[in-house]
Amino acid sequence: MFEMGGVYISANRGAVEIIQAFESIGMDVSNIQFIDLVSSGILGGTDVPYPNIHFVDSPIMLESVLLRTLYILRTISSERNFVFLDSVNALAIYNEDRILAEYLHTFINTFRQREILSVVLSVPDQTPPLVLSNLDLYCTDLIDRGQVVIH
């Protein structure tokens, strides 16, 4: 992604589906590692043809997601890195609001401290109010449907 390497955390769809969508538009995903939080719950879901997919057994294993992301970032040779979390809303289905808000605080600050670009995707209408209000505090920029809300 723009000469960067990074980690894409897929909480909404399986990583294979995301990789295939990127490849269909000509995007090279060889420098992106995927952490799939969805496919482990599906019979045969971890039998995939892509070596850049890692699995976490459940979306409730938030600490495992963070630790796996940090480990992968240490192994990437890119000069600049990113982390993309594709759905706060999907994580909100499996985690209590307070726990998810605390996790996102740790997640965002961990990567900010390491100067890693972090993108957290959330649909405001579907995000629990406690989580959404905390995202306002943690995030440097907040974009709502193309409009910059916080900068």
PAZAPA-4460 file (N, C-alpha, C; in steps of 0.05 Angstrom, whole numbers, plus 32768, in hexadecimal, padded with zeros to 4 digits):
% residues 151
    n_x    n_y    n_z   ca_x   ca_y   ca_z    c_x    c_y    c_z   seq   type   mol
   8011   7FE9   8000   8000   8000   8000   8012   8019   8000     1      M     A
   8015   8025   7FE9   8024   803E   7FE7   8041   803B   7FF2     2      F     A
   804E   8026   7FE9   806A   8021   7FF1   806D   801B   800E     3      E     A
   8058   8013   801B   8059   800C   8037   8053   7FEE   803A     4      M     A
   805D   7FE3   8050   8056   7FC8   8057   8044   7FCA   8070     5      G     A
   8036   7FB6   8075   8025   7FB8   808D   8014   7FA0   8092     6      G     A
   8002   7FA4   80A5   7FF0   7F8F   80AF   7FD3   7F98   80AB     7      V     A
   7FC4   7F87   809F   7FA7   7F8B   809B   7F99   7F77   80AE     8      Y     A
   7F8A   7F82   80C1   7F7C   7F71   80D4   7F5F   7F6F   80CA     9      I     A
   7F58   7F56   80C2   7F3D   7F52   80B7   7F2A   7F47   80CC    10      S     A
   7F19   7F58   80D6   7F05   7F4F   80EA   7EE9   7F4C   80DE    11      A     A
   7EE6   7F56   80C5   7ECC   7F56   80B8   7EC8   7F3F   80A4    12      N     A
   7EDD   7F39   8095   7EDC   7F24   8081   7EF6   7F15   8082    13      R     A
   7EF6   7EFD   8077   7F0E   7EED   8076   7F24   7EFA   8065    14      G     A
   7F3D   7EF6   806C   7F53   7F03   805E   7F55   7EFA   8041    15      A     A
   7F4E   7EE1   803B   7F4F   7ED8   801F   7F3C   7EE9   800D    16      V     A
   7F25   7EEE   8017   7F12   7EFF   8008   7F1D   7F1B   8004    17      E     A
   7F2A   7F26   8018   7F36   7F41   8015   7F4D   7F41   8002    18      I     A
   7F5E   7F2D   8004   7F75   7F2B   7FF1   7F6B   7F29   7FD4    19      I     A
   7F57   7F18   7FD0   7F4C   7F14   7FB5   7F40   7F2E   7FAA    20      Q     A
   7F33   7F3E   7FBC   7F27   7F57   7FB3   7F3E   7F6B   7FAB    21      A     A
   7F53   7F6C   7FBB   7F6A   7F7D   7FB4   7F77   7F75   7F9A    22      F     A
   7F7B   7F5B   7F97   7F87   7F51   7F7E   7F76   7F56   7F66    23      E     A
   7F5C   7F56   7F69   7F49   7F5B   7F53   7F4C   7F77   7F48    24      S     A
   7F55   7F8A   7F59   7F59   7FA5   7F4F   7F77   7FAB   7F4A    25      I     A
   7F87   7F96   7F49   7FA3   7F98   7F42   7FB6   7FA1   7F59    26      G     A
   7FAD   7F9F   7F71   7FBD   7FA7   7F88   7FD0   7F90   7F91    27      M     A
   7FE9   7F97   7F94   7FFD   7F83   7F9D   7FFB   7F81   7FBC    28      D     A
   7FF6   7F6A   7FC6   7FF3   7F66   7FE3   800B   7F57   7FEF    29      V     A
   8020   7F54   7FE0   8037   7F45   7FE9   8045   7F52   8002    30      S     A
   8042   7F6C   8005   804F   7F7A   801C   803B   7F7F   8032    31      N     A
   8024   7F72   8031   800F   7F74   8046   800C   7F59   8053    32      I     A
   800D   7F59   806D   8007   7F41   807D   7FEA   7F44   8087    33      Q     A
   7FDB   7F2F   8086   7FBF   7F2F   808F   7FBB   7F1F   80A8    34      F     A
   7FAD   7F2B   80BB   7FA5   7F1C   80D3   7F87   7F18   80D1    35      I     A
   7F7F   7EFF   80CE   7F63   7EF7   80C9   7F56   7EEF   80E4    36      D     A
   7F42   7EFE   80EC   7F34   7EF8   8105   7F1A   7EE8   80FF    37      L     A
   7F14   7EE3   80E6   7EFA   7ED8   80DE   7EFC   7EBA   80D7    38      V     A
   7F0F   7EB2   80C8   7F0F   7E98   80BB   7F14   7E81   80CE    39      S     A
   7F20   7E85   80E5   7F25   7E6F   80F7   7F0B   7E62   8101    40      S     A
   7EF6   7E71   8101   7EDC   7E66   810A   7ECD   7E57   80F5    41      G     A
   7ED9   7E55   80DD   7ECC   7E47   80C7   7EDC   7E2D   80C1    42      I     A
   7ECE   7E17   80BE   7EDB   7DFD   80B9   7EEC   7DFF   80A0    43      L     A
   7F06   7DFA   80A2   7F18   7DFC   808C   7F20   7E19   8085    44      G     A
   7F18   7E2C   8095   7F1D   7E48   808F   7F3A   7E50   8090    45      G     A
   7F4B   7E41   809D   7F67   7E48   809F   7F78   7E3A   808A    46      T     A
   7F6C   7E2A   8079   7F7A   7E1D   8063   7F7A   7E2F   804B    47      D     A
   7F8E   7E41   8049   7F8E   7E56   8035   7FA7   7E54   8024    48      V     A
   7FA6   7E5E   800B   7FBE   7E5D   7FFA   7FD1   7E75   7FFD    49      P     A
   7FCC   7E87   800F   7FDC   7E9F   8012   7FEE   7E9D   802A    50      Y     A
   8008   7EA1   8027   801B   7E9F   803E   801B   7EB8   8050    51      P     A
   800E   7ECD   8047   800E   7EE6   8056   7FF4   7EEA   8067    52      N     A
   7FE7   7ED3   806D   7FD0   7ED4   807F   7FD7   7EC6   8099    53      I     A
   7FD1   7ED4   80AF   7FD4   7EC9   80CA   7FB8   7EC9   80D7    54      H     A
   7FB4   7EB6   80E9   7F9A   7EB3   80F4   7F9A   7EB7   8113    55      F     A
   7F85   7EC4   811C   7F80   7EC6   8139   7F65   7EB8   813C    56      V     A
   7F63   7EA7   8150   7F4C   7E95   8153   7F31   7EA3   8156    57      D     A
   7F31   7EBA   8162   7F17   7EC7   8167   7F1B   7EE5   816A    58      S     A
   7F06   7EF4   8162   7F08   7F12   8165   7F08   7F1B   8182    59      P     A
   7F03   7F09   8195   7F04   7F11   81B1   7F20   7F10   81BC    60      I     A
   7F33   7F05   81AC   7F4F   7F03   81B5   7F5E   7F1C   81AD    61      M     A
   7F56   7F33   81B8   7F61   7F4D   81B0   7F7F   7F4F   81B6    62      L     A
   7F87   7F44   81CD   7FA4   7F45   81D4   7FB4   7F36   81BF    63      E     A
   7FAA   7F1F   81B7   7FB8   7F0F   81A3   7FBB   7F1E   8188    64      S     A
   7FA6   7F2D   8181   7FA7   7F3C   8169   7FBD   7F51   816A    65      V     A
   7FBF   7F5F   8180   7FD3   7F74   8184   7FEF   7F67   8184    66      L     A
   7FF3   7F52   8193   800D   7F45   8194   8016   7F3A   8179    67      L     A
   8003   7F2D   816A   8009   7F23   8150   8011   7F39   813D    68      R     A
   8003   7F4F   813E   8008   7F67   812D   8024   7F71   8133    69      T     A
   802B   7F74   814C   8046   7F7E   8154   805B   7F6B   814A    70      L     A
   8057   7F51   814D   806A   7F3D   8143   806E   7F40   8125    71      Y     A
   8059   7F41   8116   805A   7F43   80F9   8069   7F5D   80F1    72      I     A
   8063   7F73   80FE   8070   7F8C   80F7   808E   7F8B   80FC    73      L     A
   8097   7F7B   8110   80B4   7F78   8114   80C1   7F68   80FE    74      R     A
   80B2   7F58   80F0   80BD   7F47   80DA   80BC   7F54   80BF    75      T     A
   80AD   7F6A   80BC   80AA   7F78   80A3   80C3   7F89   809D    76      I     A
   80CC   7F88   8084   80E4   7F98   807E   80DE   7FB3   8072    77      S     A
   80C5   7FBB   8071   80BE   7FD5   8066   80C8   7FEB   8078    78      S     A
   80CF   8001   806B   80D8   8019   807B   80C1   8026   808A    79      E     A
   80AA   8027   807D   8092   8033   8089   807C   801D   808A    80      R     A
   806E   801C   80A0   805A   8007   80A3   803F   8013   80AA    81      N     A
   802A   8003   80A6   800F   800A   80AD   8001   7FF3   80BA    82      F     A
   7FEC   7FF9   80C9   7FDA   7FE5   80D4   7FBE   7FEF   80CD    83      V     A
   7FAE   7FDC   80C1   7F93   7FE3   80B9   7F80   7FCF   80C8    84      F     A
   7F6E   7FDA   80D8   7F5A   7FC9   80E6   7F40   7FCE   80D7    85      L     A
   7F35   7FB9   80CB   7F1F   7FBD   80B8   7F03   7FBF   80C5    86      D     A
   7F00   7FBA   80DE   7EE5   7FBE   80E8   7EE4   7FBE   8107    87      S     A
   7EE1   7FD6   8112   7EDC   7FD8   812E   7EC0   7FCC   8134    88      V     A
   7EAE   7FD0   8121   7E93   7FC6   8124   7E92   7FA7   8127    89      N     A
   7EA3   7F99   8118   7EA4   7F7C   811B   7EAF   7F74   8136    90      A     A
   7EC3   7F83   8140   7ECE   7F7D   815A   7EBA   7F83   8170    91      L     A
   7EA8   7F97   816B   7E94   7F9E   817F   7E7F   7F88   8183    92      A     A
   7E7C   7F77   816F   7E69   7F61   8171   7E72   7F4D   8186    93      I     A
   7E8C   7F49   8188   7E98   7F35   8199   7EA3   7F3F   81B4    94      Y     A
   7EA6   7F59   81B7   7EB3   7F64   81CF   7EA2   7F78   81DC    95      N     A
   7EA4   7F7A   81F7   7E96   7F8E   8206   7EA0   7FAA   81FE    96      E     A
   7E8F   7FBE   81FF   7E96   7FD9   81F7   7EAF   7FE4   8206    97      D     A
   7EAF   7FE1   8220   7EC5   7FEC   8230   7EDF   7FDE   8229    98      R     A
   7EDF   7FC4   8226   7EF7   7FB5   821F   7F01   7FBD   8203    99      I     A
   7EEE   7FC0   81F0   7EF6   7FC8   81D5   7F01   7FE4   81D5   100      L     A
   7EF5   7FF6   81E4   7EFF   8012   81E5   7F1C   8012   81F1   101      A     A
   7F20   8003   8206   7F3B   8002   8212   7F4F   7FF6   81FE   102      E     A
   7F47   7FE1   81F1   7F59   7FD4   81DD   7F60   7FE7   81C7   103      Y     A
   7F4D   7FF5   81BC   7F53   8008   81A6   7F65   801E   81B0   104      L     A
   7F62   8027   81C8   7F75   803B   81D4   7F91   8030   81D3   105      H     A
   7F95   8018   81DD   7FAF   800B   81DE   7FB9   8007   81C1   106      T     A
   7FA8   7FFD   81B0   7FAF   7FF7   8194   7FB9   8010   8186   107      F     A
   7FAA   8025   8187   7FB1   803E   8179   7FCA   804A   8184   108      I     A
   7FCC   804C   819E   7FE4   8058   81AB   7FFD   8047   81A7   109      N     A
   7FFA   802D   81A6   8012   801C   81A1   801E   8022   8186   110      T     A
   800E   8024   8172   8018   8029   8157   8020   8046   8153   111      F     A
   8012   8058   8160   801A   8075   815E   8036   8078   8169   112      R     A
   803B   806C   8180   8056   806D   818D   806C   8062   817B   113      Q     A
   8065   804F   816B   8079   8042   8159   8079   8050   813D   114      R     A
   8069   8065   813A   8067   8074   8121   805E   8062   810A   115      E     A
   804A   8052   8110   803E   8040   80FC   8023   804C   80F5   116      I     A
   801E   8050   80DC   8004   805B   80D3   7FEE   8047   80DB   117      L     A
   7FDA   8050   80E9   7FC4   803F   80F2   7FAA   8049   80E6   118      S     A
   7F9B   8037   80DA   7F81   803E   80CF   7F6D   802B   80DC   119      V     A
   7F59   8036   80E9   7F44   8027   80F6   7F2A   802E   80E9   120      V     A
   7F1E   801A   80DD   7F04   801E   80CF   7EED   8018   80E1   121      L     A
   7EDB   802B   80E2   7EC3   8028   80F3   7EAC   8036   80E5   122      S     A
   7E94   802A   80E7   7E7C   8036   80DC   7E6E   8043   80F4   123      V     A
   7E6E   805E   80F6   7E64   806B   810E   7E48   8063   8117   124      P     A
   7E36   805F   8104   7E1B   8058   810B   7E19   803C   8118   125      D     A
   7E2D   802C   8114   7E2D   8010   811E   7E42   800B   8134   126      Q     A
   7E4F   8020   813D   7E63   801E   8151   7E57   8025   816C   127      T     A
   7E5C   8015   8181   7E51   801C   819B   7E5A   8038   81A4   128      P     A
   7E48   8048   81B0   7E4F   8064   81B7   7E68   8067   81C8   129      P     A
   7E6D   8055   81DB   7E85   8057   81EC   7E9E   8054   81DB   130      L     A
   7E9D   8041   81C8   7EB5   803C   81B7   7EB9   8054   81A4   131      V     A
   7EA3   805D   8198   7EA5   8074   8186   7EAF   808D   8193   132      L     A
   7EA6   8093   81AB   7EAF   80AB   81B9   7ECC   80A9   81C0   133      S     A
   7ED6   8091   81C6   7EF2   808E   81CC   7F03   8090   81B3   134      N     A
   7EF9   8086   819D   7F08   808A   8184   7F0D   80A7   817E   135      L     A
   7EF9   80B8   8184   7EFD   80D5   8181   7F15   80DF   8190   136      D     A
   7F1A   80D3   81A8   7F31   80DC   81B9   7F4B   80D0   81AF   137      L     A
   7F4B   80B7   81A6   7F64   80A9   819F   7F70   80B0   8184   138      Y     A
   7F5E   80B6   8171   7F67   80B8   8155   7F71   80D4   814F   139      C     A
   7F86   80D6   813F   7F90   80F0   8136   7F7D   80FD   8122   140      T     A
   7F74   80ED   8110   7F61   80F6   80FB   7F48   80E4   80FC   141      D     A
   7F31   80F0   80F9   7F19   80E0   80F8   7F0A   80E9   80DF   142      L     A
   7F05   80D6   80CD   7EF7   80DC   80B4   7EDD   80CE   80B3   143      I     A
   7EC7   80DC   80AF   7EAD   80D1   80AE   7EA1   80D4   8092   144      D     A
   7EA0   80BE   8084   7E95   80BE   8068   7EA2   80D3   8057   145      R     A
   7EBC   80D5   8058   7ECC   80E6   8047   7ED0   8102   8052   146      G     A
   7EC3   8109   8068   7EC6   8124   8074   7ED8   8122   808C   147      Q     A
   7EED   8132   808E   7EFF   8133   80A5   7EEF   813F   80BC   148      V     A
   7EED   8130   80D2   7EDE   8139   80E9   7EF2   8143   80FE   149      V     A
   7F08   8135   8102   7F1D   813D   8115   7F37   813C   8106   150      I     A
   7F47   8151   8109   7F62   8152   80FD   7F75   8160   8110   151      H     A
***
